[in-house]
Amino acid sequence: MRDLNTDTFAEQQQQRARTTCIFSFTGGIALLWIAPRYSDMVQCRILNRKSLYRIGKVFIRKTAFLQRSLLSASIVSTNLYVSSANRIIDHSSRRAAADMASPLRSLVEDDERYLKSFQLFLERSSEHQCMHDFIQGILPGELASVGDGKAELNVFGVGSGSGDIDLEMFSQLRQKHPSVTVDNQVIEPSSQQIHNYKVLLSKTPDLDYIKFTWNKNTAAEFEQHWKENKMSKKADFIHMIQMLYYVKDPDATVRFFQSLLDKNGKLLIILVSGRSGWGKLWRKYRRQLCNTEISQCVTTRDIKSGLESQGVAYRSYALPSHLDISECFVEGSEKGELLLDFLTEVLDFSRTAPAELKAGVLEMLRQPDCSVETDGKVIFNNSLEALVLDPLP
Ligand SMILES: C[S@@+](CC[C@H](N)C(=O)[O-])C[C@H]1O[C@@H](n2cnc3c(N)ncnc32)[C@H](O)[C@@H]1O
């Protein structure tokens, strides 16, 4: 954004220099053309009024001098103006190059800060509440047919985090299939999250029917390992909840995990909806905020259009949710800064983002497209969407 504006400013300077150049030369030539005629006119009057002869001569000399001086001055100033405009252009190009050389760092590069800001996001949002409603209300219907009567169900949790949502889903799965055992593969790259998941397990009773296998891997590493080892195991239920932002190619990731589904298996994807404040923010600031190495700014709108272009059917469920972002507008608030990091997915956004980008993002976050203001609070539209896919035909 800032680069664009700087370029525009430099172009304006160059345009102004060109215009000045044209005006100066035209002015100089006009002076050359007018001055001799003016001198003739003055000389005529001098012939009639001899007393003014001397003054007239001096005036003519001065006019000629003035004409030459004006012309030289216009050439010199035009050159100065053009070279200064070029310097501005050079400077802005160098600045743009410098900006490209040091892009904003992604929040996921700092696991500790990521977890801190995610935790705060969960506290300030109805994210898990809306998932809870979905898991109680809709998911049981989807899970009813999985397994096709098998005694053991294979479940893959991709980006399970600390496992709270996983355990809620297991409870519904258990209610639908009370006599099954579960082989659960947790695919989670963060050791801290795996640790938190294990702590949660240690505090949760009645999970003996589940066998946990810990894969400290990203989805891509897991896929590579799966392919290299020519694994053939099929899954009955795979979920990837709020994690497709962190893969390079979300469509390919979805395709791979969908290909692992057994008969009657289900793949559950939950992401922010294209209509949420996130979708609006990312449509405007994708170039500045989103890391090119990972998808980050993906919404269910992107996933749905990928599926539709391949003719893959899905069922979609809206999960209305909100997030209180009021603290983001309190200058110097540590929590506000953490939330801003999570919203932008940029590490230390408040300190490292260019002032113009920061102001633009803060302004956008307050707009009705993204938030509503009630009782002095700024409530961001955090709406999610769940997509459920069946096995590939
Ligand atoms: C926003 S959290 C969601 C956690 C959990 N699913 C939930 O909804 O509470 C995203 C999780 O994805 C994990 N993650 C990040 N990059 C990943 C990747 N490339 N593959 C799999 N998981 C990833 C993170 O460590 C984190 O635990």
The ligand as an SDF file (V2000), in Angstrom:
LIG
                    3D

 27 29  0  0  0  0  0  0  0  0999 V2000
   -5.8920  -22.2070   15.3270 C   0  0  0  0  0  0  0  0  0  0  0  0
   -5.1920  -23.6370   15.9800 S   0  0  0  0  0  0  0  0  0  0  0  0
   -6.5890  -24.7140   16.0200 C   0  0  0  0  0  0  0  0  0  0  0  0
   -6.4850  -25.7770   17.0160 C   0  0  0  0  0  0  0  0  0  0  0  0
   -7.7380  -26.6380   17.1680 C   0  0  0  0  0  0  0  0  0  0  0  0
   -8.0360  -27.3530   15.9650 N   0  0  0  0  0  0  0  0  0  0  0  0
   -8.9230  -25.7960   17.6060 C   0  0  0  0  0  0  0  0  0  0  0  0
   -9.7740  -25.4630   16.7720 O   0  0  0  0  0  0  0  0  0  0  0  0
   -8.9490  -25.4260   18.7710 O   0  0  0  0  0  0  0  0  0  0  0  0
   -4.2460  -24.2690   14.6090 C   0  0  0  0  0  0  0  0  0  0  0  0
   -3.4490  -25.4930   14.9500 C   0  0  0  0  0  0  0  0  0  0  0  0
   -2.8540  -25.9610   13.7320 O   0  0  0  0  0  0  0  0  0  0  0  0
   -1.5250  -26.3180   14.0090 C   0  0  0  0  0  0  0  0  0  0  0  0
   -0.7520  -26.2110   12.7550 N   0  0  0  0  0  0  0  0  0  0  0  0
   -0.0230  -25.1710   12.3180 C   0  0  0  0  0  0  0  0  0  0  0  0
    0.5350  -25.4630   11.1370 N   0  0  0  0  0  0  0  0  0  0  0  0
    0.1370  -26.6950   10.8080 C   0  0  0  0  0  0  0  0  0  0  0  0
    0.3920  -27.5510    9.6990 C   0  0  0  0  0  0  0  0  0  0  0  0
    1.1490  -27.1370    8.6790 N   0  0  0  0  0  0  0  0  0  0  0  0
   -0.1410  -28.7820    9.6930 N   0  0  0  0  0  0  0  0  0  0  0  0
   -0.9240  -29.1820   10.7240 C   0  0  0  0  0  0  0  0  0  0  0  0
   -1.1960  -28.4130   11.7920 N   0  0  0  0  0  0  0  0  0  0  0  0
   -0.6900  -27.1830   11.8490 C   0  0  0  0  0  0  0  0  0  0  0  0
   -1.0830  -25.3360   15.0720 C   0  0  0  0  0  0  0  0  0  0  0  0
    0.0360  -25.8040   15.8050 O   0  0  0  0  0  0  0  0  0  0  0  0
   -2.3310  -25.2250   15.9130 C   0  0  0  0  0  0  0  0  0  0  0  0
   -2.3560  -26.1540   16.9390 O   0  0  0  0  0  0  0  0  0  0  0  0
  1  2  1  0
  2  3  1  0
  2 10  1  0
  3  4  1  0
  4  5  1  0
  5  6  1  0
  5  7  1  0
  7  8  2  0
  7  9  1  0
 10 11  1  0
 11 12  1  0
 11 26  1  0
 12 13  1  0
 13 14  1  0
 13 24  1  0
 14 15  1  0
 14 23  1  0
 15 16  2  0
 16 17  1  0
 17 18  1  0
 17 23  2  0
 18 19  1  0
 18 20  2  0
 20 21  1  0
 21 22  2  0
 22 23  1  0
 24 25  1  0
 24 26  1  0
 26 27  1  0
M  CHG  2   2   1   9  -1
M  END
$$$$
